[in-house]
Structure formats: C-alpha cells, structure tokens
Amino acid sequence: MPHVGRHLARRPTTVLAAALALGAGLAAGAATQSAAASPGCKLLSASRIPVSKLEASYRKLTGLPANRPLRGSEPRRFGVCGSTHYVFELFTVRSAKGLTYHQLVAQQDHSPIWKQKSNGAWVDEGIDSLCNLAPPELINIWKVGDTCKI
C-alpha cells in the first residue's frame, strides 16, 4: 500500500508535466504551421527584375518571334514570399499588325503576375483575381490596384 500511495502522490506532478510538454509541442507545431502558411513577403527593387527571362517566357507563351517589339507595364513590381519570387509585369506587343489569331488570343490570356518555379523558370500565373495569383500579402505590398484580404 505505501508504494501505491507514493505513486499516486507523484501522479499529479507527472500528469501536469506531461500536459505542459504536450501543450508546448502543440504550440510549437501551430507556430510552425502558421509560419508555413504565411512565409512573410517583402518588396524587392524593380531594377532586379529579370526582364529578358520574362520576355522569353512571354514569347514562348504567345508564340511571338524574338524580333517583335514588346512594351512592358508600369508599375513594375518585384517581391519574394518565403523563397518564391514574384513579378508584376504586363507585356504587350507594340503593334498587333500581322499577328496570327493564336498570337492575338494569347495577348488577351496573359497575366501580369509571374512566378519563379523551383527550376528557375518564370511562368505566367494565368487569368484570375490578382489576390489568387500571388500571396495576398505581396499584392498589398505592391499597391497595384487590388487590396487583398489576408
């Protein structure tokens, strides 16, 4: 019996310690999950935008030849969220004269949001609300006309 009494006497302390450890583990997991959900975004200098790589991707997407002059957009924005880079840049051809039907349609389907993939390639994120094409925090930092709910 005395052995049982000593075991019971220590039990609340053991249970409390286990509960605290479990709570700390859950809190750490929640903090890690929260950090992964919003990696933190920051504005980068627009002068660092890899315009030639974006133009090459745009030409591939639209079927435009290298000698077709392009016009870029203003404002240009560059940013990073976590380790993923994003650019706000809308290209258009200076003249639509002589474009094929495919090239004309591709001009309309182009998005102003570009995302750098893990292999380094830049891709057009498609047609959707800006708040769905890049992290809302970054769209708000860029101040490009839309304000996204975070």
C-alpha positions in Angstrom: 0.0 0.0 0.0 2.7 2.6 0.8 4.1 2.0 -2.7 0.7 2.8 -4.2 0.4 6.0 -2.1 3.8 7.2 -3.2 2.8 6.6 -6.9 -0.4 8.5 -6.5 1.3 11.3 -4.8 3.6 11.8 -7.7 1.0 11.3 -10.3 -0.5 14.9 -10.4 3.0 16.3 -10.9 3.7 13.8 -13.7 0.4 14.5 -15.4 1.0 18.2 -15.1 4.5 17.9 -16.6 3.1 15.7 -19.4 0.3 18.2 -20.1 2.7 21.1 -20.2 5.0 19.2 -22.6 2.1 18.3 -24.8 0.9 21.9 -24.8 4.3 23.2 -25.7 4.6 20.6 -28.5 1.2 21.7 -29.9 2.1 25.4 -29.6 5.4 24.8 -31.5 3.6 22.8 -34.2 1.0 25.5 -34.5 3.7 28.2 -34.8 5.5 26.2 -37.5 2.2 25.6 -39.4 1.4 29.3 -39.1 4.8 30.3 -40.4 4.5 28.0 -43.3 1.0 29.4 -44.2 2.3 33.0 -44.3 6.0 32.9 -45.1 6.4 36.7 -45.0 6.7 38.7 -48.1 8.9 41.7 -49.0 9.3 44.1 -51.8 12.4 43.9 -53.9 13.9 46.5 -56.2 12.2 46.5 -59.6 15.6 47.1 -61.2 16.4 43.5 -60.3 13.5 42.1 -62.4 14.9 39.5 -64.9 13.1 41.2 -67.8 14.9 39.2 -70.5 13.8 35.9 -68.9 10.2 37.1 -68.5 10.2 38.3 -72.2 11.5 34.9 -73.3 8.8 33.1 -71.3 6.1 35.5 -72.7 7.3 35.0 -76.3 7.1 31.2 -75.8 3.6 31.5 -74.3 2.3 33.8 -77.0 4.2 32.4 -80.0 5.8 35.8 -80.7 9.1 35.9 -82.6 12.2 37.5 -81.0 12.1 40.4 -83.4 8.6 41.5 -82.4 8.9 44.6 -80.2 7.3 44.4 -76.8 6.1 47.1 -74.3 6.3 46.5 -70.6 3.9 47.8 -68.0 4.2 50.4 -65.4 4.3 50.0 -62.5 6.7 47.1 -62.4 6.9 45.2 -59.1 9.2 42.5 -57.7 8.9 40.6 -54.5 9.6 37.5 -52.6 7.5 35.4 -50.2 9.5 32.7 -48.4 11.8 31.5 -51.1 9.5 32.1 -54.1 9.9 35.2 -56.3 7.1 37.0 -58.0 6.9 39.8 -60.6 4.1 42.1 -61.6 4.8 42.9 -65.3 2.3 43.0 -68.1 3.8 42.7 -71.6 2.0 43.8 -74.8 3.2 44.0 -78.4 3.8 47.4 -79.7 1.8 46.7 -82.8 -0.7 43.9 -83.4 -0.4 44.3 -87.1 0.4 40.9 -88.8 -0.2 38.8 -85.7 -1.9 35.4 -86.1 -5.2 34.6 -84.5 -3.3 32.5 -81.9 -0.9 35.3 -81.1 -3.8 37.8 -80.7 -5.7 35.5 -78.4 -2.6 34.8 -76.4 -2.2 38.5 -75.8 -5.6 38.6 -74.0 -4.9 35.5 -71.9 -1.7 36.8 -70.4 -1.5 37.6 -66.7 0.6 40.4 -65.1 1.8 38.0 -62.3 4.8 35.9 -62.9 6.1 33.2 -60.5 9.6 31.7 -60.5 9.4 27.9 -60.3 12.0 25.9 -58.3 13.8 25.1 -61.5 14.3 28.8 -62.1 11.8 29.2 -65.0 9.4 32.1 -64.9 5.7 31.2 -65.6 2.6 33.4 -66.2 0.2 32.6 -63.4 -2.9 32.8 -65.6 -6.1 34.8 -65.6 -7.7 35.3 -62.2 -8.0 37.9 -59.5 -4.6 39.2 -58.5 -5.3 38.1 -55.0 -5.4 34.5 -56.3 -2.3 34.7 -58.4 0.2 35.7 -55.7 0.2 35.8 -51.9 -2.3 38.4 -50.8 0.3 40.0 -48.5 2.6 40.7 -51.5 -0.3 42.1 -53.7 -1.0 44.5 -50.8 2.7 45.5 -50.5 2.9 46.1 -54.3 -0.1 48.5 -54.2 -1.1 47.6 -57.8 -4.8 48.5 -57.5 -6.2 45.5 -55.7 -6.4 45.1 -51.9 -6.5 41.5 -50.8 -7.9 40.1 -47.6 -5.2 38.5 -45.5 
